[in-house]
Amino acid sequence: MKAVRFLLPAEVEMLEAAIYYQTQVDGLGDTFLTKIESTVRDIAEHPQAWPIVLLSGHFLFFMYAFHAAIPITYWFAID
């Protein structure tokens, strides 16, 4: 089985999310972390089961959340 490690920012984000979920519903944060653990274990045990995606080059960006009542300039505003 391949060793798995998270970058520190990813680990912090994961734990913050678990804490948030726990405050919303008792036990949800624990369930969230358990699901992450089992998914990571599955990936580590069977890495060929998932495709390798190489991200390079140009990407298309689609915004599906346009709302007709809001001016188009709203979606592209820069603070």
N, C-alpha and C positions, 0 to 999 in steps of 0.2 A: 504494500500500500504506500502511495506517495505521501510525504509529509505535507501538511497544509499549514500555512501561517497567514495571518491577516496583517496588512499594514496597520500601523497605529491609528491613523485617522479612520480607517474602516472599522476597526475594533471599537473605537470610541463611539462612532455613529451607531453601531449595532447595539451597544450597551445603553446608549441614550434612548434609542427606539424601544428597547425592552423595558426600560424604566417608564417611559411614556405609556406603553401598552398596559403595564401593570397598574398604573394610576387610573386607567380607563375602565378596566375589567380585571377583577382579582384573578390571578393565575395566567392571564394572557401573556404577560412578559415572559414567564417561564415557558409557556407553550411555544412562543416565538423563538426563544433560544434553543429549545429542544428540536424544533423543526430545522433551524439552521444547522445544528450539530448533525442531525441525521442526513440532511441533504449534502453537506460537505463530506461526510463519511462515504455516502454513495458515490459521489464524484471521485473521491480519492481511491476507492476500491475499484471503480469501473470507469476510468477516464476516457476510454474509447466510446462510451455510450453517448457522449455529447459531442457535437461538432466543434471544431476549432474555428473561431471567428477572428480573422486578422483585420484590425481596423487601421486603414491607411487610405490616403487619397481624399477625394471629395465626398461629402455626404449631403443628401437632401434632407431638408428640415421641413416637416409638415406640422402646421398648427391646426389641429382639428377643433379647437375650442373657440373658434370665432363665433361671435354672437352678433346677429344682424342689428340689434338695437344699440350697439356700441360702435363709435366711429373707428375706422381702421387704424387711425393714428394712435389710438389707445394701446394697441397690441405691440407697437414698436417704440413706445416711449422709453427714453433712457434717462435715468435719474442723474 
